[in-house]
Amino acid sequence: MNKTIVGSFGFEVNVQENQNALKSLASLLDLPEFLLFLQHAVSVPEDIARDLGDVMGMVLNSQGCESTRSGLFVPSCTAEGSYEDVQCFAGECWCVDSQGKELPSSRVRGGRPRCPTECEKQRAQRLSLAGSQPAGSSLSVPSCTRQGHFLPVQCFDSECYCVDEEGQAIPGTQSAPGRPQQCPTPCQLRAERAFLGAVWTLVSNSSLPPALSSVYIPQCSARGRWSPVQCDGPPEQAFEWYERWRAQDNGGRELTAAELLTKVLSYRDAASGSFRRFLQSLYEAGQQGVFPGLARYSSLREVPPAVLDGNRTRPGGNVLLEPYLFWQILRGQLRRYPGPYSDFSAPLAHLDLRTCWCVDEAGQEREGTRTEPGEVPACPGSCVDAQLRALQFIADSEEVVLASNSSWFPLGESLLAASGIRLSNEELGLPPGSPPREAFSQQFLRGSEDALRLAAQSSVTDCQRNEAGLQCDQDGRYRASQRARDSGKAFCVDDEGQRLLWSETEAPLTDSQCLSMCSP
């Protein structure tokens, strides 16, 4: 079959190559992405591409966003190569799933849709699977907040437990339903991720130790909230760990940070085996004294079986000085913070090596508060913080209202549309009987920021908000001429919508007539 022959039309034909080409074409047609491509291809205007071949040529010859023809949709991708949750083209945006397929009823014009969060995706998926489960079986369905985040406490069957921001169960938090549950706060969860990330960076890069300023572990208050003062640098646990390694006998000289890191990471080979082998390598090198729980035993034979099984040697102590936990760190197996979350509330020292700054209640840095090493900024308290927010809100509101009043198209409305916010006619303050705005046809509010709510109100003028049924012009101001709904009489109003009683008449009035009568 793999032989080239000359066909009846004079063309050279290879049967094997033709079969391979057909198989490749069949596999291409089976891909779900190909159907998605066809859906986009058939929507390309005729003035851009006349047939599928033209579309294929445009796709294959494109070199990036700057050379893309305006009539051809090109999906937006993440840095990892996945589809962005929101895709936009020709003034419209919509949500897509992991395969790039558009989600039903998500397309909006002139705005950004609110796409399902990870919690909402998991909930919808498992609810659809629940109907096909055998009788008597159950399936864990996550609970979400109104904003789409995972509820801190999830329950399944006869057990409740805490979850992190990604919906993963936090070990050791299981309890019976109805019992009070104290879950980690956002500050503590952020600190946990930062700690694990810093540890992984340290053990995975043996070239040079990271600069202290490149390490940042959020500091939380005793109640788990964001501490108003944040500082960079490692936690105090790392300094204690560092000092104990430096205190070991190194031939009478002090090791540099790079030399010490190389020495510590040399135990990774031993850590790749069993925990007992790791302990044996420590005793052979005489380094067991680094760990207080091992320092009391002169040889490996004296170490109790409980320690060999991985139990803590000093409950509540420094997690970096627990031999079993450090063995897990060297192996890259640490997935959760192994100690109490209250560790992230421990006071910091070594301020001469740290740069500090102030944060708000959400952990966002306050501009202009970052200090030099050794200095601690004076951060505002809760009362001053509320005062600053109120003053900022007033300043923002004045700016938004001023810009909205001087704009033909309400600035607040465009701001809401750009943020993917849809409000009802009642929230917009439109007079009864007014047709709904096309851009505000859906009822959902994405975000609860006061400034955005204010923008919605500032986009409506006094005339549009009035309940007397007075008519407004295209700029939202009162029309000079009005007609009473009950009597049908025409009358004039001033700039504030106040009726001019002397102007009432049975005859119709125009705006120009009212303006001329009211002019001095």
C-alpha positions as CSV (number, residue, x, y, z in Angstrom):
1,M,0.0,0.0,0.0
2,N,2.9,2.3,0.7
3,K,3.6,2.7,-3.0
4,T,3.2,5.7,-5.3
5,I,1.3,5.1,-8.5
6,V,-0.1,7.3,-11.3
7,G,-3.9,7.6,-11.3
8,S,-6.2,7.8,-14.3
9,F,-6.0,11.6,-14.2
10,G,-2.2,11.6,-14.3
11,F,-1.7,12.5,-10.6
12,E,0.7,10.5,-8.4
13,V,-1.2,8.7,-5.6
14,N,0.0,6.9,-2.5
15,V,-2.7,4.8,-0.8
16,Q,-0.9,4.7,2.6
17,E,-0.4,8.4,2.7
18,N,-4.1,9.0,1.7
19,Q,-5.3,6.6,4.5
20,N,-3.1,8.4,7.1
21,A,-4.5,11.8,5.9
22,L,-8.0,10.5,6.3
23,K,-7.3,9.2,9.8
24,S,-5.8,12.6,10.8
25,L,-8.9,14.4,9.4
26,A,-11.2,12.0,11.2
27,S,-9.4,12.6,14.6
28,L,-9.6,16.4,13.9
29,L,-13.3,16.3,13.3
30,D,-13.8,14.4,16.6
31,L,-12.3,17.2,18.7
32,P,-14.8,19.4,20.5
33,E,-12.5,22.3,19.8
34,F,-13.1,21.8,16.1
35,L,-16.8,22.4,16.5
36,L,-16.1,25.5,18.5
37,F,-13.8,26.7,15.7
38,L,-16.5,26.1,13.1
39,Q,-19.0,28.1,15.1
40,H,-16.7,31.0,15.1
41,A,-15.7,30.5,11.5
42,V,-19.2,30.6,10.1
43,S,-19.8,33.9,12.0
44,V,-16.9,35.7,10.1
45,P,-18.4,38.3,7.7
46,E,-18.2,37.7,4.0
47,D,-16.2,40.8,3.5
48,I,-13.5,39.3,5.7
49,A,-13.4,35.7,4.4
50,R,-15.5,34.1,1.7
51,D,-15.0,30.5,2.6
52,L,-13.5,28.2,5.2
53,G,-10.1,28.1,3.5
54,D,-9.8,31.9,3.8
55,V,-10.6,31.6,7.5
56,M,-8.0,28.9,8.0
57,G,-5.4,30.9,6.2
58,M,-6.1,33.9,8.4
59,V,-5.7,31.8,11.5
60,L,-2.5,30.1,10.4
61,N,-0.9,33.3,9.2
62,S,-1.8,35.4,12.2
63,Q,1.2,36.4,14.3
64,G,-0.5,37.9,17.3
65,C,-3.1,40.3,18.5
66,E,-1.7,43.2,16.6
67,S,-2.0,41.4,13.2
68,T,-5.5,39.9,13.8
69,R,-8.2,41.0,11.3
70,S,-10.9,42.9,13.0
71,G,-13.7,40.5,11.9
72,L,-12.1,37.3,13.2
73,F,-12.5,36.3,16.9
74,V,-9.4,35.1,18.6
75,P,-9.9,33.6,22.1
76,S,-8.0,35.1,25.1
77,C,-5.8,32.7,27.0
78,T,-4.2,32.6,30.4
79,A,-0.5,32.4,30.9
80,E,-0.9,28.6,31.4
81,G,-2.6,28.2,28.1
82,S,-6.2,27.8,29.4
83,Y,-9.2,29.8,28.2
84,E,-9.9,33.1,30.1
85,D,-13.2,32.9,31.9
86,V,-14.4,35.9,30.0
87,Q,-14.1,36.3,26.2
88,C,-15.0,39.5,24.4
89,F,-15.5,40.3,20.7
90,A,-17.2,43.2,18.8
91,G,-18.5,44.9,22.0
92,E,-19.9,41.7,23.5
93,C,-18.5,39.6,26.3
94,W,-19.5,36.1,27.5
95,C,-18.4,33.4,29.9
96,V,-16.8,30.1,28.7
97,D,-16.1,26.8,30.3
98,S,-12.7,25.0,30.4
99,Q,-13.2,23.9,26.8
100,G,-13.9,27.5,25.6
101,K,-17.6,26.8,25.0
102,E,-19.9,29.7,25.7
103,L,-22.1,29.4,28.8
104,P,-25.8,29.9,28.1
105,S,-27.3,33.3,29.0
106,S,-23.9,34.8,29.8
107,R,-23.5,37.1,26.8
108,V,-23.8,40.9,27.5
109,R,-23.1,44.0,25.5
110,G,-21.1,46.9,26.7
111,G,-20.2,45.2,30.0
112,R,-18.4,42.3,31.7
113,P,-20.5,39.3,32.8
114,R,-20.3,37.8,36.2
115,C,-19.0,34.3,35.5
116,P,-19.5,31.3,37.8
117,T,-16.9,31.0,40.5
118,E,-15.1,27.7,41.3
119,C,-17.5,27.1,44.1
120,E,-20.5,27.7,41.9
121,K,-19.0,25.4,39.1
122,Q,-18.4,22.6,41.6
123,R,-21.9,23.0,43.1
124,A,-23.6,22.9,39.6
125,Q,-21.6,19.9,38.5
126,R,-22.2,17.8,41.6
127,L,-25.9,18.7,41.7
128,S,-26.2,17.4,38.1
129,L,-24.4,14.2,39.1
130,A,-26.6,13.8,42.2
131,G,-29.6,12.9,40.1
132,S,-27.8,9.9,38.5
133,Q,-26.5,8.5,41.8
134,P,-27.8,5.1,43.0
135,A,-30.5,5.1,45.6
136,G,-29.1,5.5,49.1
137,S,-25.9,7.1,48.0
138,S,-24.9,10.7,48.7
139,L,-22.6,13.2,47.1
140,S,-20.9,16.1,48.7
141,V,-22.2,19.4,47.3
142,P,-20.3,22.6,48.3
143,S,-22.2,25.6,49.7
144,C,-21.3,29.0,48.4
145,T,-21.8,32.6,49.6
146,R,-23.8,35.1,47.6
147,Q,-20.6,36.3,46.1
148,G,-19.7,32.8,45.0
149,H,-17.0,32.0,47.5
150,F,-16.8,28.8,49.4
151,L,-18.5,29.0,52.8
152,P,-15.8,28.6,55.5
153,V,-17.8,25.7,57.0
154,Q,-18.9,22.9,54.8
155,C,-21.0,19.9,56.0
156,F,-21.5,16.4,54.5
157,D,-23.5,13.6,56.1
158,S,-22.9,13.8,59.8
159,E,-19.7,15.9,59.8
160,C,-18.8,19.6,59.3
161,Y,-15.3,20.9,58.6
162,C,-13.5,24.1,57.6
163,V,-12.3,24.7,54.1
164,D,-9.8,27.2,52.6
165,E,-10.4,29.7,49.8
166,E,-10.1,26.9,47.2
167,G,-12.7,24.7,49.0
168,Q,-10.1,22.2,50.2
169,A,-10.8,20.7,53.7
170,I,-8.5,21.8,56.4
171,P,-7.3,18.8,58.5
172,G,-8.2,18.7,62.1
173,T,-11.3,20.9,61.8
174,Q,-13.9,18.2,61.7
175,S,-16.9,18.4,64.1
176,A,-20.5,17.4,64.5
177,P,-23.2,19.6,62.8
178,G,-24.5,22.3,65.1
179,R,-21.3,22.7,67.1
180,P,-19.5,26.1,67.0
181,Q,-16.7,26.0,64.5
182,Q,-13.7,28.4,64.5
183,C,-12.3,28.4,61.1
184,P,-9.1,30.1,59.9
185,T,-9.5,33.7,58.8
186,P,-8.5,35.1,55.4
187,C,-5.4,36.5,56.9
188,Q,-4.4,33.2,58.4
189,L,-5.0,31.3,55.2
190,R,-3.0,33.9,53.2
191,A,-0.2,33.6,55.7
192,E,-0.3,29.8,55.4
193,R,0.1,30.0,51.6
194,A,2.9,32.4,51.9
195,F,4.8,30.3,54.5
196,L,4.5,27.1,52.3
197,G,5.6,29.1,49.2
198,A,8.6,30.5,51.0
199,V,9.6,27.1,52.3
200,W,9.3,25.5,48.9
201,T,11.3,28.3,47.3
202,L,14.1,27.7,49.8
203,V,14.4,24.0,49.4
204,S,14.0,23.9,45.6
205,N,16.7,26.5,44.9
206,S,20.1,25.6,46.3
207,S,22.1,28.3,44.6
208,L,21.6,31.3,46.8
209,P,19.4,32.1,49.8
210,P,16.6,34.5,49.0
211,A,16.9,38.1,50.1
212,L,15.0,38.8,53.3
213,S,13.0,41.6,51.6
214,S,11.7,39.0,49.1
215,V,10.0,37.0,51.9
216,Y,6.6,38.2,53.2
217,I,4.4,36.2,55.6
218,P,1.3,38.2,56.5
219,Q,0.9,39.0,60.2
220,C,-2.5,38.6,61.9
221,S,-3.9,39.9,65.1
222,A,-4.8,37.7,68.0
223,R,-8.3,37.3,66.6
224,G,-7.0,36.4,63.2
225,R,-7.7,39.7,61.5
226,W,-5.1,41.6,59.5
227,S,-2.6,43.3,61.8
228,P,-2.5,47.1,60.9
229,V,1.3,46.9,60.6
230,Q,2.9,44.5,58.2
231,C,6.6,43.8,57.7
232,D,8.6,41.8,55.2
233,G,11.2,39.2,56.1
234,P,10.8,35.6,57.4
235,P,9.0,34.8,60.7
236,E,10.8,34.6,63.9
237,Q,10.7,30.8,63.7
238,A,13.2,31.0,60.7
239,F,15.6,33.1,62.7
240,E,15.6,30.6,65.6
241,W,16.1,27.8,63.1
242,Y,19.0,29.7,61.5
243,E,20.7,30.4,64.8
244,R,20.6,26.8,65.9
245,W,22.2,25.6,62.7
246,R,24.9,28.3,63.0
247,A,25.6,27.2,66.6
248,Q,26.8,23.8,65.5
249,D,30.5,23.1,65.4
250,N,31.8,24.2,62.0
251,G,35.6,23.9,62.6
252,G,35.7,27.1,64.6
253,R,34.4,29.5,61.9
254,E,31.1,31.0,61.2
255,L,29.3,29.9,58.0
256,T,27.9,32.3,55.6
257,A,24.2,32.2,54.7
258,A,24.9,30.5,51.4
259,E,27.2,27.9,53.0
260,L,24.7,27.2,55.7
261,L,21.9,26.7,53.1
262,T,24.1,24.3,51.1
263,K,24.9,22.4,54.2
264,V,21.2,22.1,55.2
265,L,20.1,21.1,51.7
266,S,22.8,18.4,51.6
267,Y,20.4,16.3,53.7
268,R,17.9,16.1,50.9
269,D,19.4,12.8,49.7
270,A,19.0,11.3,53.1
271,A,15.5,12.7,53.3
272,S,14.5,11.0,50.0
273,G,14.5,7.8,52.0
274,S,12.8,6.9,55.2
275,F,12.5,9.2,58.2
276,R,14.7,6.8,60.2
277,R,17.4,7.1,57.5
278,F,17.2,10.9,57.8
279,L,17.7,10.8,61.6
280,Q,20.6,8.4,61.1
281,S,22.4,10.9,58.8
282,L,21.9,13.7,61.4
283,Y,23.5,11.6,64.2
284,E,26.3,10.5,61.9
285,A,27.1,14.1,61.2
286,G,26.6,15.2,64.8
287,Q,23.9,17.6,63.8
288,Q,21.0,16.2,65.9
289,G,21.5,19.0,68.4
290,V,19.8,21.4,65.9
291,F,16.5,19.9,66.9
292,P,15.8,20.3,70.7
293,G,13.7,17.1,70.7
294,L,16.8,15.1,69.6
295,A,19.5,16.9,71.6
296,R,18.7,14.9,74.7
297,Y,19.5,11.6,73.0
298,S,23.2,10.9,72.4
299,S,22.5,8.1,69.8
300,L,19.8,7.0,67.5
301,R,19.2,3.9,69.6
302,E,18.0,6.1,72.5
303,V,15.3,7.9,70.4
304,P,11.9,6.7,71.6
305,P,9.6,4.8,69.1
306,A,7.0,7.6,69.3
307,V,9.5,10.0,67.8
308,L,10.6,7.5,65.2
309,D,6.9,7.2,64.2
310,G,6.8,11.0,63.5
311,N,5.2,12.3,66.6
312,R,6.0,15.9,67.7
313,T,8.9,16.2,70.2
314,R,7.7,19.5,71.5
315,P,4.0,20.2,71.0
316,G,3.4,23.9,70.4
317,G,7.1,24.6,69.6
318,N,8.8,25.8,66.5
319,V,7.6,23.7,63.5
320,L,10.9,24.2,61.7
321,L,12.7,22.5,64.7
322,E,10.5,19.4,64.6
323,P,12.6,16.6,62.9
324,Y,9.7,14.9,61.3
325,L,8.2,18.1,59.9
326,F,11.6,19.2,58.6
327,W,12.0,15.8,56.9
328,Q,8.7,16.5,55.1
329,I,9.8,19.9,54.1
330,L,13.0,18.6,52.5
331,R,10.9,16.0,50.6
332,G,8.5,18.7,49.4
333,Q,5.5,16.9,51.1
334,L,4.2,19.8,53.3
335,R,0.8,20.7,52.0
336,R,-0.7,22.5,55.0
337,Y,0.8,24.6,57.8
338,P,1.7,21.9,60.5
339,G,1.3,24.2,63.5
340,P,-1.5,26.3,65.0
341,Y,-2.6,29.4,63.0
342,S,-1.9,31.5,66.1
343,D,1.8,31.2,65.1
344,F,1.0,34.0,62.5
345,S,0.1,36.3,65.4
346,A,3.5,36.0,67.1
347,P,5.2,39.4,67.5
348,L,8.1,40.2,65.2
349,A,11.6,41.1,66.2
350,H,14.7,41.9,64.0
351,L,13.0,45.1,62.9
352,D,16.3,46.5,61.8
353,L,16.2,44.0,59.0
354,R,12.6,44.5,58.0
355,T,10.6,47.1,56.0
356,C,7.1,47.8,57.5
357,W,4.0,49.4,56.2
358,C,0.3,49.9,57.1
359,V,-2.6,48.0,55.7
360,D,-6.4,48.4,55.8
361,E,-8.9,45.8,57.1
362,A,-8.6,43.8,53.9
363,G,-4.8,43.6,54.1
364,Q,-4.3,46.2,51.3
365,E,-1.2,48.4,51.7
366,R,-1.9,52.1,52.5
367,E,-0.1,54.4,50.1
368,G,2.8,56.4,51.6
369,T,3.1,54.3,54.8
370,R,6.2,52.2,53.9
371,T,9.1,52.9,56.2
372,E,12.9,52.3,56.2
373,P,14.3,49.3,58.0
374,G,14.2,49.7,61.8
375,E,11.2,52.1,61.7
376,V,7.6,51.2,62.5
377,P,4.9,53.3,60.9
378,A,2.1,54.8,63.1
379,C,-1.0,53.2,61.5
380,P,-4.5,54.6,62.1
381,G,-6.8,52.8,64.5
382,S,-10.3,51.5,63.7
383,C,-12.0,54.9,64.4
384,V,-9.5,56.8,62.2
385,D,-9.8,54.1,59.6
386,A,-13.5,54.6,59.4
387,Q,-13.1,58.3,59.3
388,L,-10.6,58.0,56.4
389,R,-13.0,55.7,54.5
390,A,-15.9,58.2,55.0
391,L,-13.8,61.1,53.8
392,Q,-12.6,59.2,50.8
393,F,-16.1,58.2,50.0
394,I,-17.3,61.8,50.1
395,A,-14.5,62.9,47.8
396,D,-15.2,60.0,45.4
397,S,-18.9,60.8,45.4
398,E,-18.4,64.5,44.7
399,E,-16.1,63.6,41.8
400,V,-18.5,61.0,40.3
401,V,-21.6,63.3,40.7
402,L,-19.8,66.3,39.2
403,A,-18.7,64.3,36.2
404,S,-22.1,62.6,35.8
405,N,-24.0,65.9,35.9
406,S,-21.8,67.4,33.1
407,S,-22.0,64.3,30.9
408,W,-24.7,63.6,28.3
409,F,-24.4,59.9,29.0
410,P,-24.6,59.2,32.8
411,L,-21.1,58.3,34.0
412,G,-22.5,56.2,36.8
413,E,-24.4,54.0,34.3
414,S,-21.4,53.5,32.1
415,L,-19.3,52.7,35.2
416,L,-21.8,50.1,36.3
417,A,-22.0,48.6,32.8
418,A,-18.2,48.3,32.6
419,S,-18.2,46.5,35.9
420,G,-20.8,44.0,34.8
421,I,-23.4,45.4,37.2
422,R,-27.2,45.2,36.4
423,L,-29.7,47.1,38.5
424,S,-33.5,47.1,38.5
425,N,-35.6,50.1,37.5
426,E,-36.4,50.7,41.2
427,E,-32.7,50.8,42.0
428,L,-32.1,53.2,39.1
429,G,-34.9,55.4,40.4
430,L,-36.6,55.6,37.0
431,P,-40.2,57.1,37.0
432,P,-43.1,54.6,36.7
433,G,-43.9,53.5,33.2
434,S,-40.4,54.2,31.9
435,P,-39.1,51.5,29.5
436,P,-36.3,49.5,31.0
437,R,-32.7,50.4,29.9
438,E,-31.3,47.7,27.6
439,A,-28.0,47.7,29.5
440,F,-29.8,47.1,32.8
441,S,-32.1,44.2,31.8
442,Q,-30.7,41.7,34.2
443,Q,-30.9,41.9,38.0
444,F,-27.7,41.1,39.7
445,L,-25.1,43.2,41.6
446,R,-21.5,42.2,41.3
447,G,-19.7,43.6,44.3
448,S,-21.0,45.7,47.1
449,E,-18.6,48.7,47.1
450,D,-20.3,51.9,48.2
451,A,-18.7,53.9,45.4
452,L,-20.4,51.7,42.8
453,R,-23.8,51.9,44.5
454,L,-23.4,55.6,44.6
455,A,-22.5,55.6,40.9
456,A,-25.9,54.0,40.2
457,Q,-27.7,56.7,42.1
458,S,-25.6,59.5,40.6
459,S,-26.5,58.3,37.2
460,V,-30.1,59.4,37.8
461,T,-31.0,63.1,38.0
462,D,-33.7,64.7,40.2
463,C,-36.1,64.7,37.2
464,Q,-35.6,61.0,36.6
465,R,-36.2,60.3,40.3
466,N,-39.3,62.4,40.7
467,E,-42.6,60.7,41.5
468,A,-44.9,63.4,40.0
469,G,-44.6,62.0,36.5
470,L,-42.8,65.1,35.1
471,Q,-41.0,64.6,31.8
472,C,-37.3,64.9,31.3
473,D,-35.1,65.8,28.4
474,Q,-32.3,63.6,27.0
475,D,-29.9,65.0,29.5
476,G,-32.1,64.1,32.4
477,R,-33.2,67.7,33.2
478,Y,-36.8,68.8,33.6
479,R,-38.5,69.8,30.3
480,A,-39.7,73.4,30.4
481,S,-43.2,72.4,29.2
482,Q,-45.2,69.7,31.1
483,R,-48.7,68.3,30.9
484,A,-50.8,67.2,34.0
485,R,-51.9,63.6,33.8
486,D,-55.2,64.2,35.6
487,S,-56.5,67.4,34.0
488,G,-54.5,67.4,30.8
489,K,-53.6,71.0,31.3
490,A,-50.2,72.2,30.0
491,F,-47.9,74.3,32.3
492,C,-44.3,75.4,32.6
493,V,-41.8,74.4,35.3
494,D,-38.5,76.0,36.5
495,D,-35.1,74.3,36.5
496,E,-36.0,72.6,39.8
497,G,-39.3,71.2,38.5
498,Q,-41.5,73.6,40.4
499,R,-44.8,74.3,38.7
500,L,-45.4,77.9,37.5
501,L,-49.1,78.2,38.4
502,W,-49.6,81.3,36.2
503,S,-48.6,79.3,33.1
504,E,-51.4,76.7,33.2
505,T,-53.4,76.6,30.0
506,E,-55.7,74.3,28.1
507,A,-53.7,74.9,24.9
508,P,-50.5,72.8,24.4
509,L,-47.2,74.4,25.2
510,T,-43.7,73.9,23.8
511,D,-40.4,74.1,25.6
512,S,-39.4,77.2,23.6
513,Q,-42.7,78.9,24.6
514,C,-42.1,78.2,28.3
515,L,-38.5,79.3,28.0
516,S,-39.5,82.6,26.3
517,M,-42.2,83.3,28.9
518,C,-39.8,82.6,31.8
519,S,-36.9,84.7,30.4
520,P,-36.5,88.1,32.0
